[in-house]
Amino acid sequence: EQTNRRLHLIAESDLNDARLVLPPAIGGYGLDGQWSDDFHHALHALLTGERGGYYQDYGEVAHLAKALREGYVYTGQRSPYRERRHGNSPRLVQAHQLVVCVQNHDQVGNRRLGERLSQLVSFEKLKLAAGALLVAPYVPLLFMGEEYGETAPFQYFVSHSDSDLIEAVRRGRREEFAAFQWQGDVPDPQDEATFLRSKLRHELRHQGHHRVLQEWYRELLRLRKELPSLRHLSKEHLDVTSQEEPGAVFVRRWTDEHEALAVLHFGDRPATVAPPVPLGRWDKALDSAEERWLGPGSSLPALLDAEERVTLEVQPWSFALYTRRTTSLP
């Protein structure tokens, strides 16, 4: 009030505690938003297969589906990693109050070697991750360089002058990774080389698959901005379902005049999936398997005429988006 500025306060919290953003009148702290770490963890576990540390709580497509549908995965049930109940209900949390990401400074910087997702998974998985992020009805956070697949690590670095503090940081970093069973030495946070290794290489955005990935992000962001069903952030006009076998998530979002259906496949082989497609004619808006996106080649039709149960042949680790205009949704 004194500076006449509107400040947006977002909690970097993994507590899954709705009170952080609920209004003080009903016992909340009244912050503008909070991170949904569950979204990151559920997606990362599916893409990488990692199950160390807190990733042991995830690994099913149903986990990602719940994160997309509700905002949290753990809403009061037992967390095997924490060995106790974790979280509470996000029923009163609005979609615009949750921030989701594929990567951020914590999830990358707090790895032993600071590997970005681009160093851990294939190009197809990077496109799928971007699709999952930008079809979610929440506020997306992009980590610097993510949009073109930066491959330089983002390692934890400091520049302290107190020798005791430096040693404490070094010791803390080593102890922090014990739960993840990562092997090898931890880069010295005080070493200037650790910082230099972490610098972005912006020239990559103009080269090969890095350029294509950046165009993929641009197209996803354009559709998110222009399509009414994706532009409106709401958990009310949202339906998310999943098929554990072959590993698919279906995200349907709508407004009175427009509808979008995303098909996400988290499997190593081509598969047949049966998304819950409402009756009508659907146009394919985006398909990560197409050759223009350096994919293996699409097996999806450009037009879906859904008069009965629909099945689709999807490529491994793929994302597709269908849309339609309508004025009479159920």
C-alpha positions as CSV (number, residue, x, y, z in Angstrom):
1,E,0.0,0.0,0.0
2,Q,2.8,2.4,0.8
3,T,4.5,1.9,-2.6
4,N,1.2,1.7,-4.5
5,R,2.4,-1.6,-6.1
6,R,0.5,-4.8,-6.6
7,L,2.7,-7.6,-5.3
8,H,1.9,-11.2,-6.2
9,L,3.1,-13.5,-3.3
10,I,3.7,-17.1,-4.3
11,A,4.7,-19.8,-1.8
12,E,7.5,-22.2,-2.8
13,S,5.9,-24.9,-0.7
14,D,5.6,-28.7,-0.9
15,L,3.2,-29.0,2.0
16,N,0.1,-29.3,-0.2
17,D,-1.6,-27.1,2.4
18,A,-4.5,-25.1,1.0
19,R,-4.4,-22.7,3.9
20,L,-1.5,-20.9,2.2
21,V,-3.8,-19.4,-0.4
22,L,-7.2,-19.4,1.3
23,P,-8.5,-16.1,2.6
24,P,-7.8,-15.1,6.2
25,A,-11.5,-15.0,6.9
26,I,-11.7,-18.8,6.7
27,G,-8.3,-19.4,8.4
28,G,-5.9,-19.0,5.5
29,Y,-2.8,-16.9,5.0
30,G,-4.1,-15.1,1.9
31,L,-1.1,-15.6,-0.4
32,D,-1.8,-15.2,-4.2
33,G,-0.4,-18.6,-5.1
34,Q,1.6,-21.7,-4.3
35,W,3.7,-24.3,-6.2
36,S,2.2,-27.7,-7.0
37,D,5.2,-29.8,-6.5
38,D,3.0,-32.9,-7.0
39,F,2.5,-32.0,-10.6
40,H,6.3,-31.9,-11.2
41,H,7.0,-35.1,-9.2
42,A,4.2,-37.1,-10.9
43,L,5.4,-36.0,-14.4
44,H,9.1,-36.4,-13.7
45,A,8.6,-39.9,-12.3
46,L,6.7,-41.0,-15.4
47,L,9.2,-39.5,-17.8
48,T,12.4,-40.6,-16.1
49,G,11.5,-43.8,-14.2
50,E,13.2,-42.4,-11.1
51,R,11.9,-43.6,-7.8
52,G,14.5,-42.4,-5.3
53,G,13.7,-39.9,-2.6
54,Y,10.3,-38.3,-2.9
55,Y,9.8,-39.8,-6.4
56,Q,8.9,-43.1,-4.7
57,D,5.5,-41.6,-4.0
58,Y,4.7,-41.4,-7.7
59,G,5.0,-43.3,-11.0
60,E,1.4,-44.0,-12.1
61,V,-0.4,-42.1,-14.8
62,A,-3.3,-41.9,-12.2
63,H,-1.0,-39.7,-10.1
64,L,-0.5,-37.2,-13.0
65,A,-4.2,-37.3,-13.8
66,K,-5.0,-36.4,-10.2
67,A,-2.5,-33.6,-10.2
68,L,-4.0,-32.2,-13.4
69,R,-7.6,-32.6,-12.1
70,E,-7.2,-31.3,-8.5
71,G,-3.8,-29.6,-8.2
72,Y,-2.4,-32.0,-5.5
73,V,-1.8,-35.8,-5.6
74,Y,-1.5,-36.1,-1.9
75,T,-4.6,-34.8,-0.2
76,G,-4.3,-36.4,3.2
77,Q,-3.4,-40.0,2.4
78,R,-0.2,-41.7,3.6
79,S,3.0,-40.7,1.8
80,P,5.4,-43.7,1.7
81,Y,8.4,-41.3,1.5
82,R,7.3,-39.2,4.5
83,E,5.9,-42.2,6.3
84,R,2.9,-40.2,7.4
85,R,-0.3,-38.6,6.0
86,H,0.5,-35.6,3.7
87,G,-1.5,-32.7,2.4
88,N,-5.1,-31.6,2.6
89,S,-8.0,-30.9,0.2
90,P,-7.4,-28.3,-2.6
91,R,-11.2,-28.2,-3.2
92,L,-11.4,-24.4,-2.4
93,V,-8.1,-23.6,-4.2
94,Q,-8.7,-21.8,-7.5
95,A,-6.8,-22.9,-10.6
96,H,-5.0,-19.5,-10.9
97,Q,-3.6,-20.0,-7.4
98,L,-1.5,-23.0,-8.4
99,V,1.8,-22.8,-10.2
100,V,3.0,-25.9,-12.1
101,C,6.3,-26.7,-13.8
102,V,8.3,-29.3,-15.6
103,Q,11.5,-28.0,-14.1
104,N,12.6,-25.2,-11.7
105,H,15.7,-24.0,-9.9
106,D,15.0,-26.3,-6.9
107,Q,14.2,-29.5,-8.9
108,V,17.2,-29.1,-11.2
109,G,19.7,-27.3,-8.8
110,N,19.0,-29.8,-6.0
111,R,20.1,-32.8,-8.1
112,R,23.6,-34.0,-7.5
113,L,24.9,-33.0,-11.0
114,G,22.2,-30.4,-11.7
115,E,20.9,-32.2,-14.8
116,R,18.1,-30.6,-16.7
117,L,15.3,-32.8,-18.1
118,S,16.9,-32.4,-21.5
119,Q,19.9,-34.4,-20.2
120,L,17.7,-37.2,-18.7
121,V,15.1,-38.0,-21.4
122,S,14.5,-38.1,-25.1
123,F,13.3,-35.4,-27.4
124,E,9.8,-37.0,-27.7
125,K,9.5,-36.9,-23.9
126,L,10.5,-33.2,-23.8
127,K,7.6,-32.4,-26.2
128,L,5.2,-34.5,-24.1
129,A,6.3,-32.7,-20.9
130,A,5.7,-29.3,-22.5
131,G,2.2,-30.5,-23.7
132,A,1.3,-31.7,-20.2
133,L,2.4,-28.4,-18.7
134,L,0.6,-26.1,-21.1
135,V,-2.7,-28.0,-21.2
136,A,-2.9,-27.9,-17.4
137,P,-5.5,-25.4,-16.1
138,Y,-2.9,-23.8,-13.8
139,V,-0.2,-21.1,-14.1
140,P,2.8,-22.5,-16.0
141,L,6.3,-21.8,-14.9
142,L,9.1,-22.2,-17.5
143,F,12.7,-22.7,-16.2
144,M,15.3,-20.7,-18.1
145,G,16.4,-22.5,-21.2
146,E,13.7,-25.1,-20.9
147,E,11.9,-23.8,-24.0
148,Y,14.8,-24.8,-26.3
149,G,16.2,-27.8,-24.3
150,E,19.3,-26.2,-22.8
151,T,21.7,-29.0,-22.0
152,A,24.1,-27.1,-19.7
153,P,23.5,-28.3,-16.1
154,F,22.2,-25.9,-13.4
155,Q,24.4,-26.8,-10.5
156,Y,24.3,-25.3,-7.0
157,F,26.9,-22.6,-6.7
158,V,27.9,-20.1,-4.0
159,S,30.5,-17.3,-3.5
160,H,30.9,-17.1,0.3
161,S,33.9,-15.7,2.2
162,D,33.4,-17.5,5.5
163,S,35.4,-20.7,5.4
164,D,33.1,-22.4,8.0
165,L,30.0,-21.5,6.0
166,I,31.6,-22.9,2.8
167,E,32.4,-26.2,4.5
168,A,28.9,-26.4,6.0
169,V,27.4,-25.9,2.6
170,R,29.6,-28.6,1.1
171,R,28.7,-31.0,3.9
172,G,25.0,-30.2,3.6
173,R,25.0,-30.8,-0.2
174,R,26.5,-34.3,0.3
175,E,24.0,-35.2,3.0
176,E,21.1,-34.0,1.1
177,F,21.4,-36.5,-1.7
178,A,21.6,-39.6,0.5
179,A,17.9,-40.4,0.1
180,F,18.2,-40.4,-3.7
181,Q,21.0,-43.0,-4.0
182,W,22.8,-40.9,-6.6
183,Q,26.4,-42.1,-7.0
184,G,29.6,-40.0,-7.3
185,D,31.0,-36.8,-6.0
186,V,29.0,-33.6,-5.6
187,P,30.3,-30.6,-7.5
188,D,32.0,-28.1,-5.2
189,P,29.5,-25.2,-4.7
190,Q,32.3,-22.8,-4.0
191,D,34.3,-23.7,-7.2
192,E,33.9,-21.1,-9.9
193,A,33.9,-23.9,-12.5
194,T,30.6,-25.1,-11.0
195,F,29.1,-21.7,-11.8
196,L,30.7,-21.5,-15.3
197,R,29.3,-24.9,-16.2
198,S,25.8,-23.7,-15.4
199,K,25.7,-20.7,-17.8
200,L,23.1,-20.8,-20.6
201,R,24.2,-21.3,-24.2
202,H,21.6,-19.2,-26.0
203,E,23.0,-20.0,-29.4
204,L,21.4,-23.5,-29.1
205,R,17.9,-22.1,-29.7
206,H,18.8,-21.6,-33.4
207,Q,20.1,-25.2,-33.9
208,G,18.5,-28.5,-34.9
209,H,16.1,-30.0,-32.5
210,H,16.6,-27.1,-30.0
211,R,15.0,-24.7,-32.6
212,V,12.2,-27.2,-33.2
213,L,11.5,-27.5,-29.5
214,Q,11.3,-23.7,-29.1
215,E,8.8,-23.6,-31.9
216,W,6.8,-26.4,-30.2
217,Y,6.6,-24.3,-27.0
218,R,5.6,-21.2,-29.0
219,E,2.8,-23.1,-30.7
220,L,1.6,-24.5,-27.4
221,L,1.6,-21.1,-25.9
222,R,-0.2,-19.6,-28.9
223,L,-3.0,-22.2,-28.6
224,R,-3.2,-21.7,-24.8
225,K,-3.6,-17.9,-25.4
226,E,-6.0,-18.1,-28.4
227,L,-8.3,-21.1,-27.6
228,P,-11.0,-20.1,-25.2
229,S,-11.1,-23.6,-23.6
230,L,-7.3,-23.4,-22.7
231,R,-7.2,-19.7,-21.9
232,H,-9.7,-19.9,-19.1
233,L,-8.1,-21.2,-15.9
234,S,-10.7,-23.3,-14.1
235,K,-10.9,-26.7,-12.4
236,E,-14.7,-26.6,-12.9
237,H,-14.7,-26.9,-16.7
238,L,-12.2,-29.8,-16.6
239,D,-12.4,-33.6,-16.9
240,V,-9.2,-35.7,-16.6
241,T,-9.2,-39.5,-16.9
242,S,-6.4,-42.0,-17.4
243,Q,-5.7,-45.6,-18.6
244,E,-2.9,-47.2,-16.6
245,E,-2.4,-49.6,-19.4
246,P,-1.0,-48.6,-21.9
247,G,-0.3,-45.4,-19.9
248,A,-2.5,-42.6,-21.2
249,V,-4.0,-39.4,-19.7
250,F,-6.9,-37.6,-21.3
251,V,-7.5,-33.9,-20.5
252,R,-10.8,-32.3,-21.6
253,R,-11.4,-28.6,-21.0
254,W,-14.2,-26.5,-22.2
255,T,-16.1,-23.2,-22.2
256,D,-19.6,-22.6,-23.6
257,E,-18.3,-22.1,-27.1
258,H,-15.2,-24.2,-27.3
259,E,-13.7,-27.5,-26.3
260,A,-10.3,-29.1,-26.3
261,L,-9.2,-32.7,-25.7
262,A,-5.5,-33.6,-25.1
263,V,-4.2,-37.1,-25.5
264,L,-1.0,-37.9,-23.6
265,H,0.7,-41.2,-24.0
266,F,3.4,-42.3,-21.6
267,G,4.4,-45.6,-23.1
268,D,7.4,-47.0,-24.9
269,R,5.5,-48.6,-27.7
270,P,2.7,-47.6,-30.1
271,A,-0.7,-48.3,-28.5
272,T,-4.4,-48.1,-29.0
273,V,-6.2,-45.8,-26.6
274,A,-9.9,-44.9,-26.1
275,P,-10.2,-41.3,-25.1
276,P,-13.6,-40.2,-23.8
277,V,-14.5,-38.1,-26.9
278,P,-17.9,-36.4,-26.8
279,L,-20.0,-36.7,-30.0
280,G,-19.1,-34.2,-32.7
281,R,-16.4,-33.3,-35.3
282,W,-13.0,-32.6,-33.8
283,D,-10.0,-31.0,-35.6
284,K,-6.4,-32.0,-34.8
285,A,-4.6,-28.8,-33.6
286,L,-1.3,-30.3,-32.6
287,D,0.5,-33.6,-32.8
288,S,4.0,-34.1,-31.4
289,A,4.5,-37.2,-33.6
290,E,4.3,-35.3,-36.9
291,E,7.5,-35.0,-38.9
292,R,7.4,-31.1,-38.7
293,W,8.1,-31.6,-35.0
294,L,10.8,-34.2,-35.7
295,G,8.5,-37.0,-34.6
296,P,8.4,-40.6,-35.9
297,G,5.3,-39.9,-38.0
298,S,1.7,-39.4,-37.0
299,S,-0.9,-42.2,-36.9
300,L,-3.7,-39.9,-35.9
301,P,-6.4,-38.6,-38.2
302,A,-6.6,-34.9,-38.9
303,L,-10.4,-35.0,-38.3
304,L,-12.3,-37.0,-35.8
305,D,-16.0,-37.6,-36.5
306,A,-17.1,-39.0,-33.1
307,E,-20.4,-40.7,-33.6
308,E,-19.6,-43.6,-31.3
309,R,-16.7,-44.9,-29.2
310,V,-13.4,-43.6,-30.6
311,T,-10.1,-45.4,-30.6
312,L,-6.8,-43.8,-31.6
313,E,-3.4,-45.3,-32.5
314,V,-0.8,-43.2,-30.7
315,Q,3.0,-43.2,-30.9
316,P,5.3,-43.7,-27.9
317,W,5.7,-40.7,-25.6
318,S,3.4,-38.5,-27.6
319,F,1.0,-35.5,-27.2
320,A,-1.9,-34.6,-29.4
321,L,-4.6,-31.9,-29.1
322,Y,-8.0,-32.0,-30.7
323,T,-10.5,-29.0,-30.6
324,R,-14.0,-28.1,-31.6
325,R,-16.4,-25.2,-31.4
326,T,-19.7,-25.9,-29.7
327,T,-22.6,-24.1,-28.2
328,S,-24.3,-27.0,-26.4
329,L,-22.0,-28.9,-24.1
330,P,-23.4,-31.2,-21.4
